[in-house]
Amino acid sequence: MKSYRKELWFNLPSRRGFVNITPDVELALRESGVKEGMVLVNASLSHIHHQNHYCIY
């Protein structure tokens, strides 16, 4: 079984906001070389410095 992990970090101007991460997830999927299966996107929210952290598994 093949697996891949990538972390994405986003700086937002305020505590809450919307960020379309679809292009970043698609890029990570292409980089992984995985051809079939599932993608898990896990949001780890850090309120320090208004950073949002996503893990793609």
Order of alpha helices (4+ residues) and beta strands (2+ residues): beta-alpha-beta-beta
